């Protein structure tokens, strides 16, 4: 495996530490009053999602994992796995429910997503920061209530439930943040 210096860490870099894959989500070079410079970091375990703080001595060699990220098209769920297709080779890749995780709340068939793999094994799915989905069920809107003060639950076409303003109606297309499931706005047209 290729090794890199902790001085060359970047957000998104995947490290192989003791046979475990960790993605760098934050790092900072720190020079204490006395002593050597250290690199403080927050690392996210690629498979479990657990986040830990880790400090490295400056210029320490660490193994970087070769992670292949490819844009793939989500085709369907077969009951056990989500099936994605590489649009350049038409090769289909089944990805276990546990690997897809919460991303399934925002995925529609034929949608594009980034699939990260390591040695051919799927690690995680990256979706765009926001997606457009249709509200399939919500209580009727209150006429004249255009204030942003109140919200109500709404079910999206993927089955995910989010909070939307009171005036939203069934059949409305909305923009949703895929990181936290928050309502970002109505799609007009």
ABEGO torsion letter per residue (X at the ends): XBBBBAAABBBGBBBBBGGBBBBBABBBBBBBABEBBBBBBBBBBAAAGBBBBBBBBBGBBBBBBBBBBBBBBBABBAGABBBBBBAAAGBBBBBBAAAAEAAAAABBBGBBBBBBBBGGBBABBBBBABBBBBBABBBBBBBGBABAABBBBBBBAAGBBBBBBAABBBGBBBBBBAAAGBBAEBBBX
